[in-house]
Amino acid sequence: MRTHVLPSTDLDVSEVCLGTMTWGEQNNRDEAHAQLDYAVAQGINFIDTAEMYPVPPNGATQGRTETILGEWLAKRGTKGLVIASKVAGPGRRDWIRNGRTDLTRDVILEAADTSLARLQIDCIDLFQIHWPQRNVPMFGATEFDPTKEMTGGPDIAEQVNAMAALVNAGKIRYYGLSNETAWGTHEFTRVAEAMGVPGPVTVQNSYSLVSRTVDNDLAEVLHRDRMSLLAYSPLAGGMLTGKYLGGKKPPNTRYVLFDGLGARFRKPIVAEAIEEYAKVAKACNLTLGQLALGFVKSRWFLGSSIIGATSMEQLTANIADAQLVLPADVLAAIAAVQVRYPNPSGN
């Protein structure tokens, strides 16, 4: 497994990051720990979680994923590992802190302490804001709507101040953003520079063959501000494995078990695009999963691909596929499909 140092950091991370959001819902503690043991044996040293997990989120299970990971870390230790977690953004999850989800300084500091306790560690390597405080289009929405503006909440300066305090206290090493826009990403950097404190180093956004928002102005920000992308849902929640092709509904899969999940990947145009990418994969003697994960690996701004699985069979395949280097002719075939389906799922 190749590793590289994320820009603007000293975090030497594996090109594949182990995602954890199924732990505590679709996967139990023993299954999660088996995934961790296998992933580390394959050279993965980067693990991503969140205070909100598992998914689908609810008040009964919230925080369970961090707890499961913490039990494993308590036995194994953190040597050689890079641990990332996230503080939830405003609204949406009112059971977190009894509805105290505005990203005030106090909330960010409290969230870090709570995550550290669940993870049973002294320092989080990368602490991320799960989604923005302000009004932005996200989770498949593509148009900014100024009528949804919110007033009175904490501004970016307050959030930067909180992260700087955590860095100074030794509770986190770096911080990042998630589900963030180009404007927001650069504004965090600009505000941090003006304050003379550390800025964000990563953006964790959805990115795949069918989710291409990053390619545009956000890619420029990543380049100019020396940041990198942590790509989540590189398989579009399993859609790009091919198991849902032709309207199939395999039992015990995410989008069968949880009908309201992943609406952005259930759009008819997404299904059309995936059918076309499946043809490319077949013509190139690849599986659809190999094509999808190999494409994400090819992107110059990639820090790491975040992959998760509910079975060891899936995990084994995904780790191998995410390390695949696609030749130029395959990437050209992908580009030809993308002209017809530029960004079917949205962000």
TIDO-816462 format. One line per 8 residues: number of its first residue (from 1); their letters; for each residue z, y, x of N, C-alpha, C. Coordinates in steps of 0.05 Angstrom, whole numbers, padded with zeros to 5 digits. Layout:
BEGIN
NUM) a) Z Y X Z Y X Z Y X; ...
END
This chain:
BEGIN
1) mrthvlps) 00000 -00024 00017 00000 00000 00000 00000 00025 00018; -00019 00042 00014 -00021 00067 00029 00000 00087 00018; 00010 00103 00037 00028 00125 00029 00016 00151 00041; 00025 00173 00030 00018 00199 00041 00039 00219 00034; 00040 00241 00049 00060 00262 00044 00048 00281 00023; 00063 00286 00002 00054 00305 -00018 00053 00333 -00006; 00032 00348 -00012 00030 00375 -00001 00055 00392 -00008; 00063 00409 00012 00086 00427 00009 00113 00412 00009
9) tdldvsev) 00113 00387 00016 00138 00371 00016 00139 00353 00041; 00162 00339 00044 00163 00318 00063 00167 00291 00049; 00158 00290 00024 00160 00265 00008 00136 00247 00014; 00141 00225 00028 00120 00206 00035 00119 00185 00013; 00100 00186 -00004 00100 00170 -00028 00076 00150 -00028; 00080 00128 -00042 00059 00108 -00045 00038 00119 -00064; 00013 00111 -00061 -00009 00121 -00078 -00006 00111 -00107; 00011 00091 -00111 00017 00082 -00138 00047 00088 -00143
17) clgtmtwg) 00053 00100 -00165 00080 00106 -00174 00087 00088 -00197; 00111 00076 -00197 00119 00058 -00219 00130 00075 -00242; 00116 00073 -00265 00126 00086 -00289 00146 00068 -00304; 00164 00081 -00319 00187 00066 -00329 00191 00069 -00360; 00173 00083 -00374 00179 00091 -00401 00182 00069 -00421; 00175 00044 -00415 00178 00022 -00433 00206 00009 -00430; 00220 00015 -00409 00245 00002 -00404 00267 00011 -00423; 00278 -00009 -00437 00298 -00002 -00457 00287 -00003 -00485
25) eqnnrdea) 00261 -00007 -00488 00248 -00010 -00514 00231 -00035 -00514; 00208 -00034 -00501 00190 -00058 -00499 00199 -00077 -00477; 00214 -00067 -00457 00224 -00084 -00436 00254 -00082 -00434; 00267 -00105 -00430 00296 -00105 -00428 00304 -00100 -00398; 00330 -00100 -00393 00340 -00095 -00367 00330 -00114 -00346; 00331 -00140 -00352 00322 -00160 -00332 00292 -00157 -00326; 00276 -00152 -00346 00248 -00149 -00342 00242 -00124 -00325; 00257 -00102 -00331 00253 -00078 -00315 00261 -00082 -00286
33) haqldyav) 00282 -00096 -00281 00291 -00101 -00253 00271 -00120 -00239; 00259 -00138 -00253 00239 -00155 -00241 00214 -00139 -00234; 00207 -00119 -00251 00184 -00102 -00244 00191 -00085 -00219; 00215 -00075 -00217 00222 -00060 -00194 00221 -00077 -00169; 00232 -00100 -00170 00231 -00118 -00146 00203 -00124 -00137; 00186 -00130 -00157 00158 -00136 -00150 00143 -00111 -00139; 00147 -00088 -00152 00133 -00064 -00143 00141 -00057 -00115; 00167 -00057 -00108 00176 -00051 -00082 00165 -00071 -00061
41) aqginfid) 00163 -00096 -00069 00152 -00116 -00051 00123 -00111 -00045; 00109 -00098 -00064 00081 -00091 -00060 00077 -00065 -00045; 00098 -00052 -00037 00097 -00027 -00022 00100 -00002 -00038; 00106 -00004 -00064 00111 00020 -00080 00139 00031 -00073; 00140 00056 -00067 00166 00069 -00061 00172 00092 -00080; 00155 00098 -00098 00156 00121 -00116 00161 00111 -00144; 00183 00121 -00157 00191 00112 -00184 00195 00137 -00201; 00183 00137 -00225 00184 00160 -00242 00198 00153 -00268
49) taemypvp) 00217 00170 -00277 00231 00165 -00302 00236 00192 -00315; 00252 00193 -00336 00258 00217 -00351 00283 00213 -00368; 00297 00235 -00373 00321 00233 -00390 00313 00226 -00419; 00288 00231 -00427 00279 00226 -00454 00273 00196 -00459; 00267 00181 -00438 00257 00154 -00441 00279 00135 -00451; 00271 00113 -00465 00245 00102 -00468 00228 00115 -00490; 00203 00107 -00490 00183 00115 -00510 00176 00092 -00528; 00173 00095 -00554 00176 00120 -00569 00205 00130 -00568
57) pngatqgr) 00209 00156 -00565 00236 00167 -00563 00251 00167 -00589; 00277 00162 -00587 00295 00165 -00610 00324 00167 -00600; 00341 00176 -00618 00368 00182 -00610 00384 00157 -00601; 00377 00134 -00612 00392 00109 -00606 00387 00099 -00577; 00363 00104 -00567 00356 00093 -00540 00354 00114 -00518; 00355 00139 -00525 00351 00161 -00505 00370 00158 -00482; 00359 00159 -00458 00375 00156 -00433 00377 00128 -00423; 00368 00108 -00439 00371 00080 -00432 00355 00073 -00407
65) tetilgew) 00331 00085 -00404 00314 00079 -00381 00327 00087 -00355; 00338 00111 -00354 00352 00120 -00330 00375 00102 -00324; 00389 00093 -00344 00412 00076 -00340 00404 00049 -00328; 00382 00038 -00338 00372 00012 -00328 00363 00015 -00299; 00349 00037 -00293 00341 00042 -00265 00366 00046 -00247; 00386 00060 -00258 00410 00065 -00242 00425 00040 -00235; 00425 00021 -00253 00438 -00005 -00247 00424 -00019 -00224; 00398 -00017 -00223 00383 -00030 -00201 00388 -00015 -00175
73) lakrgtkg) 00387 00012 -00176 00392 00028 -00152 00420 00024 -00141; 00440 00020 -00159 00467 00015 -00150 00469 -00010 -00132; 00452 -00029 -00138 00452 -00054 -00122 00435 -00052 -00098; 00411 -00040 -00101 00391 -00040 -00080 00395 -00016 -00060; 00404 00007 -00071 00405 00031 -00055 00379 00046 -00057; 00378 00070 -00046 00354 00087 -00048 00338 00090 -00022; 00347 00076 -00002 00333 00079 00024 00303 00073 00022; 00287 00091 00031 00258 00088 00030 00245 00093 00004
81) lviaskva) 00261 00101 -00017 00250 00105 -00043 00249 00135 -00049; 00230 00142 -00067 00228 00170 -00077 00232 00168 -00107; 00253 00180 -00117 00261 00178 -00145 00255 00205 -00159; 00239 00203 -00181 00232 00227 -00197 00243 00223 -00225; 00253 00245 -00236 00261 00245 -00264 00253 00272 -00277; 00260 00276 -00303 00251 00299 -00317 00273 00309 -00337; 00274 00335 -00340 00290 00347 -00361 00271 00352 -00384; 00280 00345 -00409 00263 00349 -00432 00260 00378 -00438
89) gpgrrdwi) 00237 00385 -00450 00231 00412 -00457 00243 00419 -00485; 00236 00442 -00496 00249 00451 -00521 00240 00436 -00545; 00258 00434 -00565 00251 00422 -00591 00243 00393 -00588; 00229 00382 -00608 00218 00355 -00608 00239 00333 -00607; 00259 00336 -00591 00279 00314 -00587 00307 00326 -00592; 00314 00331 -00617 00338 00345 -00624 00364 00329 -00618; 00362 00304 -00613 00386 00288 -00606 00394 00291 -00577; 00377 00303 -00561 00384 00308 -00533 00403 00332 -00532
97) rngrtdlt) 00427 00328 -00520 00447 00349 -00519 00452 00362 -00546; 00451 00346 -00567 00456 00356 -00594 00438 00380 -00601; 00413 00378 -00592 00393 00398 -00598 00392 00421 -00578; 00408 00421 -00557 00407 00441 -00537 00385 00434 -00517; 00360 00441 -00524 00338 00434 -00507 00322 00458 -00496; 00329 00482 -00504 00317 00505 -00491 00323 00504 -00461; 00304 00511 -00444 00307 00507 -00415 00322 00530 -00402; 00346 00534 -00411 00363 00554 -00399 00374 00543 -00372
105) rdvileaa) 00385 00561 -00356 00396 00553 -00331 00418 00531 -00335; 00435 00536 -00354 00457 00517 -00359 00447 00490 -00367; 00426 00489 -00385 00415 00464 -00394 00402 00449 -00371; 00387 00462 -00355 00374 00448 -00332 00395 00437 -00313; 00416 00452 -00307 00437 00442 -00289 00451 00418 -00302; 00457 00420 -00328 00471 00398 -00341 00453 00373 -00342; 00427 00377 -00348 00409 00354 -00349 00408 00340 -00322; 00407 00355 -00300 00406 00343 -00274 00432 00326 -00269
113) dtslarlq) 00455 00338 -00275 00480 00323 -00271 00480 00297 -00288; 00471 00299 -00313 00471 00275 -00330 00452 00254 -00319; 00428 00262 -00310 00410 00243 -00298 00421 00230 -00273; 00433 00247 -00256 00445 00236 -00232 00466 00215 -00238; 00482 00220 -00259 00503 00200 -00266 00490 00174 -00276; 00470 00176 -00293 00457 00152 -00303 00443 00137 -00281; 00431 00151 -00263 00416 00139 -00241 00435 00128 -00219; 00459 00137 -00219 00480 00130 -00199 00471 00137 -00171
121) idcidlfq) 00460 00161 -00168 00451 00171 -00142 00462 00199 -00138; 00461 00209 -00114 00471 00236 -00107 00450 00258 -00108; 00425 00250 -00106 00403 00270 -00105 00378 00258 -00117; 00365 00274 -00134 00338 00266 -00145 00317 00279 -00127; 00298 00263 -00118 00278 00273 -00100 00259 00293 -00113; 00252 00288 -00138 00233 00305 -00152 00242 00308 -00181; 00251 00332 -00189 00261 00337 -00215 00241 00354 -00230; 00231 00344 -00253 00208 00357 -00266 00216 00368 -00294
129) ihwpqrnv) 00203 00389 -00302 00205 00400 -00329 00185 00384 -00346; 00194 00369 -00366 00177 00350 -00380 00155 00363 -00396; 00161 00385 -00408 00140 00401 -00421 00150 00430 -00422; 00131 00449 -00425 00139 00478 -00422 00157 00488 -00444; 00172 00509 -00437 00188 00524 -00456 00171 00540 -00475; 00149 00550 -00466 00133 00569 -00482 00112 00553 -00499; 00099 00568 -00516 00078 00557 -00533 00053 00551 -00516; 00045 00526 -00515 00021 00517 -00501 00008 00494 -00517
137) pmfgatef) -00018 00491 -00515 -00030 00467 -00526 -00024 00443 -00508; -00014 00421 -00520 -00008 00398 -00503 -00009 00373 -00521; -00007 00349 -00507 -00007 00323 -00521 -00032 00320 -00539; -00055 00328 -00528 -00080 00324 -00542 -00091 00349 -00555; -00074 00370 -00560 -00084 00395 -00570 -00100 00409 -00548; -00120 00424 -00556 -00138 00436 -00537 -00141 00466 -00540; -00132 00478 -00562 -00136 00506 -00566 -00109 00521 -00567; -00108 00543 -00552 -00084 00560 -00552 -00083 00576 -00578
145) dptkemtg) -00059 00576 -00591 -00055 00590 -00616 -00033 00611 -00613; -00041 00636 -00611 -00020 00657 -00607 -00001 00661 -00630; -00009 00651 -00654 00010 00653 -00677 00034 00635 -00674; 00033 00617 -00655 00056 00599 -00651 00075 00608 -00629; 00071 00633 -00620 00088 00644 -00599 00118 00643 -00607; 00134 00637 -00587 00163 00636 -00591 00176 00659 -00575; 00197 00670 -00586 00210 00693 -00573 00240 00686 -00569; 00251 00699 -00548 00280 00697 -00544 00289 00674 -00527
153) gpdiaeqv) 00271 00656 -00518 00279 00634 -00502 00280 00641 -00472; 00290 00624 -00455 00291 00629 -00427 00264 00632 -00415; 00260 00651 -00397 00234 00656 -00384 00231 00638 -00359; 00208 00640 -00347 00202 00624 -00324 00221 00631 -00301; 00229 00656 -00298 00247 00663 -00276 00274 00649 -00279; 00284 00646 -00303 00309 00632 -00307 00306 00602 -00300; 00284 00590 -00306 00279 00562 -00300 00277 00559 -00269; 00263 00576 -00256 00260 00576 -00227 00288 00579 -00214
161) namaalvn) 00303 00598 -00224 00330 00602 -00214 00347 00577 -00216; 00345 00563 -00238 00361 00538 -00241 00352 00517 -00221; 00326 00514 -00218 00317 00494 -00199 00325 00501 -00170; 00323 00526 -00164 00332 00535 -00137 00362 00529 -00133; 00378 00533 -00154 00406 00527 -00152 00411 00497 -00147; 00395 00481 -00160 00398 00452 -00156 00390 00444 -00127; 00369 00456 -00117 00360 00451 -00090 00382 00459 -00070; 00393 00483 -00074 00414 00493 -00057 00439 00476 -00058
169) agkiryyg) 00445 00464 -00081 00468 00447 -00084 00464 00419 -00073; 00440 00413 -00065 00434 00386 -00055 00431 00365 -00076; 00428 00374 -00102 00425 00355 -00124 00397 00346 -00128; 00377 00362 -00120 00349 00355 -00121 00337 00364 -00095; 00315 00351 -00087 00301 00360 -00063 00278 00378 -00069; 00263 00371 -00090 00240 00388 -00099 00239 00387 -00129; 00222 00405 -00140 00218 00404 -00169 00189 00406 -00176; 00182 00397 -00200 00155 00397 -00209 00153 00404 -00238
177) lsnetawg) 00129 00404 -00248 00123 00411 -00276 00109 00387 -00289; 00107 00387 -00315 00093 00366 -00329 00082 00377 -00355; 00059 00367 -00363 00045 00376 -00387 00041 00406 -00386; 00034 00416 -00362 00033 00444 -00357 00004 00454 -00354; -00001 00479 -00360 -00027 00491 -00358 -00031 00504 -00330; -00056 00513 -00326 -00062 00526 -00301 -00047 00552 -00298; -00046 00568 -00320 -00031 00593 -00319 -00002 00588 -00313; 00010 00569 -00328 00038 00564 -00324 00045 00554 -00296
185) theftrva) 00028 00537 -00285 00033 00526 -00259 00033 00548 -00238; 00012 00566 -00239 00011 00587 -00219 00033 00608 -00224; 00041 00612 -00249 00062 00632 -00255 00089 00623 -00243; 00095 00597 -00245 00119 00586 -00232 00118 00592 -00202; 00095 00587 -00190 00093 00592 -00161 00096 00622 -00155; 00083 00639 -00170 00084 00668 -00166 00113 00678 -00168; 00126 00670 -00190 00154 00679 -00195 00172 00669 -00172; 00169 00644 -00164 00186 00634 -00143 00182 00649 -00117
193) eamgvpgp) 00157 00655 -00110 00151 00671 -00086 00164 00698 -00088; 00162 00711 -00111 00174 00737 -00115 00205 00737 -00112; 00217 00714 -00120 00246 00711 -00118 00255 00701 -00091; 00236 00692 -00074 00243 00682 -00048 00256 00655 -00048; 00249 00639 -00069 00261 00612 -00071 00238 00591 -00074; 00245 00565 -00071 00224 00545 -00073 00209 00545 -00099; 00183 00539 -00098 00167 00536 -00122 00162 00507 -00128; 00148 00501 -00150 00142 00473 -00157 00122 00461 -00137
201) vtvqnsys) 00123 00435 -00135 00105 00422 -00115 00086 00402 -00128; 00091 00395 -00153 00073 00375 -00167 00070 00383 -00196; 00049 00373 -00208 00045 00375 -00237 00039 00346 -00247; 00055 00337 -00266 00050 00311 -00278 00037 00314 -00305; 00011 00309 -00306 -00005 00312 -00330 -00020 00287 -00336; -00028 00284 -00361 -00046 00262 -00368 -00073 00265 -00354; -00082 00243 -00342 -00108 00245 -00328 -00121 00217 -00328; -00145 00215 -00337 -00159 00190 -00338 -00189 00195 -00343
209) lvsrtvdn) -00204 00174 -00346 -00232 00177 -00352 -00237 00192 -00378; -00217 00191 -00397 -00221 00204 -00423 -00203 00229 -00426; -00188 00236 -00405 -00170 00259 -00406 -00175 00276 -00380; -00192 00296 -00382 -00202 00309 -00358 -00196 00339 -00356; -00176 00348 -00370 -00169 00377 -00369 -00163 00386 -00341; -00150 00370 -00325 -00142 00378 -00298 -00166 00386 -00281; -00189 00375 -00286 -00212 00380 -00269 -00221 00409 -00267; -00212 00426 -00285 -00223 00453 -00287 -00204 00473 -00272
217) dlaevlhr) -00193 00492 -00286 -00178 00513 -00272 -00152 00502 -00260; -00140 00481 -00271 -00116 00471 -00259 -00121 00459 -00232; -00144 00447 -00228 -00151 00436 -00202 -00152 00458 -00181; -00163 00481 -00189 -00163 00504 -00170 -00135 00513 -00162; -00117 00514 -00182 -00089 00521 -00177 -00077 00501 -00158; -00081 00475 -00162 -00070 00455 -00145 -00079 00459 -00116; -00104 00466 -00113 -00115 00470 -00086 -00103 00495 -00073; -00103 00517 -00087 -00095 00543 -00075 -00065 00545 -00072
225) drmsllay) -00050 00531 -00089 -00021 00533 -00087 -00009 00508 -00072; -00026 00492 -00060 -00018 00469 -00044 00001 00450 -00060; -00009 00441 -00083 00005 00423 -00100 -00012 00398 -00105; -00001 00379 -00118 -00016 00355 -00124 -00010 00345 -00152; -00028 00328 -00163 -00025 00317 -00190 -00012 00290 -00189; 00008 00286 -00206 00018 00260 -00212 00005 00252 -00239; -00013 00233 -00238 -00029 00226 -00261 -00015 00206 -00279; -00007 00215 -00303 00004 00195 -00322 -00018 00187 -00342
233) splaggml) -00013 00164 -00354 -00033 00151 -00372 -00060 00148 -00360; -00063 00138 -00335 -00089 00135 -00323 -00106 00113 -00337; -00092 00097 -00354 -00106 00077 -00370 -00106 00085 -00400; -00100 00111 -00405 -00099 00121 -00433 -00082 00104 -00450; -00058 00098 -00440 -00039 00082 -00456 -00049 00053 -00461; -00066 00043 -00444 -00077 00016 -00448 -00104 00015 -00460; -00114 00037 -00471 -00141 00038 -00482 -00162 00031 -00462; -00158 00039 -00437 -00178 00035 -00416 -00175 00008 -00402
241) tgkylggk) -00159 -00010 -00413 -00159 -00038 -00403 -00181 -00054 -00419; -00190 -00043 -00441 -00210 -00057 -00458 -00198 -00074 -00480; -00172 -00076 -00481 -00160 -00094 -00501 -00163 -00084 -00529; -00169 -00058 -00533 -00172 -00048 -00560 -00202 -00044 -00567; -00220 -00052 -00549 -00249 -00049 -00554 -00257 -00061 -00581; -00275 -00048 -00594 -00286 -00058 -00619 -00266 -00058 -00642; -00245 -00042 -00639 -00225 -00041 -00661 -00205 -00063 -00660; -00203 -00078 -00638 -00184 -00100 -00636 -00155 -00089 -00637
249) kppntryv) -00138 -00105 -00649 -00109 -00098 -00650 -00093 -00121 -00640; -00091 -00124 -00614 -00076 -00146 -00602 -00047 -00144 -00609; -00034 -00167 -00616 -00006 -00166 -00625 00013 -00157 -00602; 00034 -00144 -00609 00055 -00136 -00591 00046 -00116 -00570; 00024 -00102 -00576 00015 -00080 -00558 00025 -00053 -00568; 00025 -00034 -00551 00038 -00008 -00557 00027 00005 -00583; 00001 00006 -00585 -00011 00020 -00608 -00011 00004 -00634; -00003 -00021 -00632 00001 -00038 -00656 00030 -00036 -00665
257) lfdglgar) 00048 -00038 -00645 00076 -00036 -00651 00085 -00008 -00661; 00073 00012 -00649 00081 00040 -00655 00057 00055 -00664; 00053 00055 -00690 00028 00066 -00701 00025 00096 -00697; 00047 00111 -00694 00045 00140 -00691 00042 00149 -00663; 00041 00130 -00644 00041 00137 -00615 00013 00141 -00605; 00010 00160 -00587 -00016 00163 -00573 -00039 00172 -00590; -00034 00191 -00607 -00056 00200 -00625 -00080 00211 -00610; -00075 00223 -00587 -00098 00235 -00572 -00117 00213 -00563
265) frkpivae) -00107 00188 -00559 -00124 00167 -00549 -00137 00150 -00571; -00131 00158 -00596 -00141 00143 -00619 -00164 00157 -00633; -00172 00179 -00623 -00195 00194 -00635 -00220 00177 -00633; -00237 00178 -00654 -00262 00163 -00654 -00279 00169 -00629; -00280 00194 -00620 -00296 00200 -00596 -00286 00187 -00571; -00259 00183 -00570 -00248 00168 -00547 -00258 00140 -00547; -00258 00127 -00570 -00268 00099 -00572 -00297 00098 -00563; -00313 00117 -00571 -00341 00118 -00563 -00344 00120 -00533
273) aieeyakv) -00328 00138 -00521 -00330 00142 -00492 -00321 00116 -00477; -00301 00104 -00487 -00291 00079 -00474 -00312 00057 -00476; -00326 00055 -00498 -00348 00035 -00500 -00368 00040 -00478; -00375 00066 -00473 -00395 00072 -00452 -00384 00066 -00424; -00359 00072 -00420 -00347 00065 -00394 -00345 00035 -00390; -00341 00020 -00411 -00341 -00009 -00410 -00368 -00020 -00401; -00389 -00007 -00410 -00416 -00015 -00402 -00420 -00010 -00372; -00410 00012 -00362 -00412 00018 -00334 -00397 -00002 -00317
281) akacnltl) -00373 -00009 -00326 -00357 -00029 -00312 -00371 -00055 -00310; -00382 -00064 -00333 -00396 -00090 -00333 -00420 -00090 -00315; -00435 -00068 -00315 -00459 -00066 -00298 -00451 -00066 -00268; -00427 -00057 -00262 -00418 -00055 -00234 -00401 -00079 -00226; -00399 -00099 -00244 -00383 -00123 -00238 -00354 -00117 -00234; -00344 -00098 -00250 -00316 -00090 -00249 -00303 -00094 -00277; -00277 -00097 -00277 -00263 -00095 -00303 -00261 -00066 -00311; -00257 -00060 -00336 -00254 -00033 -00345 -00229 -00020 -00332
289) gqlalgfv) -00208 -00036 -00328 -00184 -00026 -00315 -00189 -00018 -00286; -00205 -00034 -00272 -00212 -00028 -00245 -00228 -00001 -00243; -00247 00002 -00262 -00263 00026 -00262 -00245 00050 -00267; -00227 00048 -00287 -00209 00070 -00295 -00190 00078 -00273; -00176 00059 -00261 -00156 00065 -00241 -00169 00073 -00215; -00192 00060 -00208 -00207 00068 -00184 -00217 00096 -00186; -00225 00104 -00210 -00234 00132 -00213 -00211 00151 -00208; -00188 00147 -00219 -00166 00165 -00215 -00159 00167 -00185
297) ksrwflgs) -00159 00144 -00172 -00153 00143 -00143 -00172 00161 -00127; -00197 00164 -00137 -00217 00178 -00122 -00214 00208 -00122; -00197 00219 -00138 -00195 00248 -00142 -00180 00261 -00119; -00191 00282 -00108 -00180 00295 -00084 -00152 00307 -00089; -00146 00314 -00113 -00120 00327 -00119 -00098 00308 -00126; -00103 00282 -00125 -00084 00262 -00134 -00061 00259 -00114; -00036 00262 -00124 -00013 00255 -00108 -00006 00226 -00111; -00006 00216 -00136 -00001 00187 -00142 -00009 00181 -00171
305) siigatsm) -00017 00157 -00175 -00023 00147 -00202 00002 00133 -00213; 00011 00142 -00236 00035 00130 -00248 00026 00108 -00267; 00034 00084 -00260 00026 00061 -00277 00051 00046 -00286; 00050 00037 -00311 00072 00021 -00322 00060 -00004 -00335; 00077 -00021 -00343 00068 -00046 -00356 00091 -00058 -00372; 00083 -00075 -00391 00104 -00089 -00406 00106 -00118 -00397; 00087 -00127 -00381 00088 -00155 -00370 00082 -00155 -00341; 00091 -00175 -00327 00086 -00178 -00298 00056 -00182 -00293
313) eqltania) 00042 -00195 -00311 00013 -00199 -00309 -00001 -00172 -00308; 00007 -00154 -00327 -00005 -00128 -00328 00002 -00112 -00302; 00027 -00113 -00294 00035 -00098 -00271 00021 -00107 -00246; 00018 -00133 -00242 00003 -00144 -00219 -00025 -00133 -00218; -00039 -00135 -00241 -00067 -00125 -00242 -00069 -00095 -00238; -00051 -00080 -00250 -00052 -00051 -00248 -00047 -00041 -00220; -00028 -00053 -00206 -00022 -00045 -00179 -00047 -00050 -00161; -00059 -00073 -00164 -00083 -00079 -00148 -00106 -00061 -00155
321) daqlvlpa) -00110 -00056 -00181 -00133 -00040 -00189 -00130 -00011 -00181; -00105 -00001 -00180 -00101 00027 -00173 -00105 00033 -00144; -00109 00012 -00127 -00115 00016 -00099 -00144 00012 -00093; -00160 00008 -00113 -00189 00002 -00109 -00204 00027 -00102; -00221 00025 -00082 -00239 00048 -00074 -00266 00043 -00086; -00275 00060 -00104 -00301 00057 -00117 -00323 00069 -00100; -00345 00055 -00097 -00368 00066 -00081 -00381 00089 -00096; -00398 00103 -00081 -00410 00128 -00091 -00428 00122 -00116
329) dvlaaiaa) -00441 00100 -00116 -00459 00095 -00139 -00443 00090 -00165; -00420 00078 -00163 -00403 00074 -00186 -00392 00101 -00196; -00383 00118 -00177 -00374 00145 -00185 -00396 00161 -00198; -00421 00157 -00188 -00443 00172 -00201 -00448 00162 -00229; -00445 00136 -00234 -00448 00125 -00261 -00427 00136 -00279; -00402 00138 -00269 -00381 00150 -00285 -00387 00179 -00292; -00397 00194 -00272 -00404 00222 -00277 -00425 00226 -00298; -00443 00207 -00300 -00465 00208 -00320 -00453 00205 -00348
337) vqvrypnp) -00433 00188 -00351 -00421 00185 -00377 -00404 00210 -00384; -00391 00221 -00364 -00374 00244 -00368 -00390 00268 -00379; -00415 00270 -00371 -00432 00292 -00381 -00433 00291 -00412; -00434 00267 -00422 -00436 00263 -00452 -00409 00264 -00465; -00389 00256 -00451 -00361 00256 -00462 -00343 00271 -00442; -00344 00298 -00442 -00330 00313 -00421 -00300 00309 -00421; -00287 00309 -00444 -00258 00308 -00445 -00249 00299 -00472; -00256 00274 -00480 -00253 00266 -00508 -00224 00266 -00519
345) sgn) -00204 00261 -00502 -00177 00259 -00513 -00163 00286 -00512; -00174 00306 -00498 -00160 00331 -00494 -00141 00328 -00471; -00120 00345 -00470 -00102 00344 -00447 -00083 00321 -00448
END
